[in-house]
Structure formats: structure tokens, C-alpha cells
Amino acid sequence: MVEIEVVYAAEDRQVLLAVVVPSGTSVRSAVRLSGMAAQFPQLALSECALGIFGKVVADPEVRAVQSGDRIEIYRPLLADPKEVRRLRAAKAALAKQNS
């Protein structure tokens, strides 16, 4: 058995669950076993990006958890950061032209 933590931060609250899963459990399976879906029923756990200690896990269906891992469930981005920067730069250039 392996002791891990699963954490998710919504807009209004954060939940950290301590979970014991069988050795060899995949990251995605550990999230399903954690009970996080009961805390956030609107969350599509099968589609969310997952990470361990701030680093995205490339293949959460394959990578096995290790004792002490903190699995983080990431929310989808509301806007593409590159697009937001591009729009901000365009707005600043337009303001500079008009002044």
C-alpha cells in the first residue's frame, strides 16, 4: 500500500485528501480512488491534467504513484496565456499611438 495526497483547488475552496492506494496504482486511478469526484461532482476527472508536486504528468494512465506523492488536479485554462499577452500588447500599442 502507498500513502499519497490528492489536491484540487476550485475558485471558492481547496480540498486535500490523504489516500492509501495499492502499490502500482496509476496516477489517474489514484485520483479516481481518492473520492475527489464526490467533493466536486462537476469536475471531469478523466479529462483534467494531473501533476505531482507542480510538474505535469505526461501519461497519468501509465505512471505509478509513489509513497508521499501529492497529486494535483489542474483546472482547464479559461484563456490561452499567449493570446491574453498578445491582446494586452496590441491594446498598449494602440494606446501609445493615440497619445
C-alpha positions in Angstrom: 0.0 0.0 0.0 1.1 3.6 -0.8 0.2 6.7 1.1 -0.5 9.8 -1.2 -2.3 13.1 -1.2 -4.7 14.3 -3.9 -5.4 18.0 -4.0 -7.8 20.2 -6.1 -8.4 24.0 -5.8 -11.7 25.3 -7.2 -12.4 29.0 -7.4 -14.1 29.0 -4.0 -12.4 26.3 -2.0 -9.5 23.8 -1.8 -9.6 20.1 -0.8 -6.7 17.9 0.1 -7.4 14.2 0.6 -5.0 11.7 2.2 -5.4 8.4 0.4 -3.9 4.9 0.7 -3.9 3.1 -2.6 -2.4 -0.3 -3.7 1.2 -0.2 -4.9 1.4 0.1 -8.7 -1.7 2.3 -8.9 -1.6 4.7 -11.8 -1.9 8.5 -11.1 -5.3 8.7 -12.9 -6.6 5.6 -11.0 -5.4 7.1 -7.7 -7.4 10.3 -8.4 -10.5 8.2 -9.1 -10.0 6.2 -5.9 -9.5 9.4 -3.8 -13.1 10.3 -3.7 -12.5 13.8 -5.2 -15.4 13.3 -7.6 -17.8 13.3 -4.6 -16.3 16.6 -3.4 -16.6 18.2 -6.9 -19.3 16.4 -9.0 -18.9 18.9 -11.8 -15.3 18.0 -12.3 -14.5 15.8 -15.3 -11.6 13.9 -13.6 -10.9 11.7 -16.7 -10.1 14.9 -18.7 -8.2 17.0 -16.2 -4.5 17.4 -16.5 -2.7 16.0 -13.5 0.6 16.8 -11.8 2.9 15.7 -9.0 4.4 18.5 -6.9 3.8 21.1 -9.6 5.1 19.1 -12.5 2.6 17.9 -15.1 2.5 14.1 -15.6 2.7 13.3 -19.3 0.9 10.0 -19.1 -1.1 9.7 -15.9 -2.8 6.4 -17.0 0.7 4.7 -17.0 2.8 6.4 -14.4 2.5 4.7 -11.0 2.2 6.7 -7.8 5.0 6.6 -5.2 4.7 6.9 -1.5 4.4 10.6 -0.4 3.3 11.9 -3.9 0.9 14.9 -3.9 -1.2 14.6 -7.0 -2.6 17.9 -8.2 -5.7 18.1 -10.3 -5.4 21.1 -12.7 -8.4 23.1 -13.9 -8.6 23.9 -17.6 -7.4 27.3 -18.6 -10.2 29.9 -19.2 -8.0 31.8 -21.7 -4.8 31.0 -23.6 -2.0 32.9 -21.8 -0.3 33.7 -25.2 -3.5 35.1 -26.6 -4.0 37.3 -23.5 -0.5 38.7 -23.7 -0.9 39.4 -27.5 -4.2 41.3 -26.8 -2.6 43.3 -24.0 0.4 44.2 -26.2 -2.0 45.3 -29.0 -4.0 47.4 -26.6 -0.9 49.1 -25.3 0.4 49.8 -28.8 -2.9 51.3 -29.8 -3.0 53.5 -26.6 0.6 54.6 -27.4 -0.4 55.6 -31.0 -3.4 57.6 -29.7 -1.5 59.6 -27.1 
